[in-house]
Structure formats: structure tokens, C-alpha cells
Amino acid sequence: MRQLKGGKTKENAKEKRERKKEYMEIKEKTFSLVLPILGVVSALVIVLVFFATRPKQIAEL
């Protein structure tokens, strides 16, 4: 059992279940929020690099 902060009482089964439930909720939010943001940012970087490195058009005389 885990020692709780600031005391000598140990964590009971209910607190352990709540802690695990909160951890799983945070993990789900990470996948549903952070990964799409990283996808958009990486797509923007790819587009910027593409337009920055493409050759300039040659003016016809």
C-alpha cells in the first residue's frame, strides 16, 4: 500500500481504485487531445518546408 502525503495512514482499496481511474482518464485525454495537436503542428511544418524549398519560377523573356 502507498503512504499518503503528510500522514502515516496507508491508502485503502477505494482510494487505490480512484487513483487508477484518474490515471486512465488522464491517459485517454492525452491520446484524444495531444496527438491531434501534434499531427496538425507536424503538417504545418511539412507545408512550410515544402513552400520554402520549392524552386522559384523562372521569368520568361
Secondary structure as the mmCIF struct_conf table of DSSP 4:
data_model
#
loop_
_struct_conf.conf_type_id
_struct_conf.id
_struct_conf.beg_label_comp_id
_struct_conf.beg_label_asym_id
_struct_conf.beg_label_seq_id
_struct_conf.end_label_comp_id
_struct_conf.end_label_asym_id
_struct_conf.end_label_seq_id
HELX_LH_PP_P HELX_LH_PP_P1 ARG A 2 ARG A 2
STRN STRN1 GLN A 3 GLN A 3
HELX_LH_PP_P HELX_LH_PP_P2 LEU A 4 LEU A 4
TURN_TY1_P TURN_TY1_P1 LYS A 5 GLY A 6
BEND BEND1 GLY A 7 LYS A 8
HELX_LH_PP_P HELX_LH_PP_P3 THR A 9 THR A 9
STRN STRN2 LYS A 10 LYS A 10
HELX_LH_PP_P HELX_LH_PP_P4 GLU A 11 GLU A 11
HELX_RH_AL_P HELX_RH_AL_P1 ALA A 13 LYS A 29
HELX_RH_PI_P HELX_RH_PI_P1 THR A 30 VAL A 34
HELX_RH_AL_P HELX_RH_AL_P2 LEU A 35 THR A 53
BEND BEND2 ARG A 54 ARG A 54
HELX_LH_PP_P HELX_LH_PP_P5 PRO A 55 GLU A 60
#
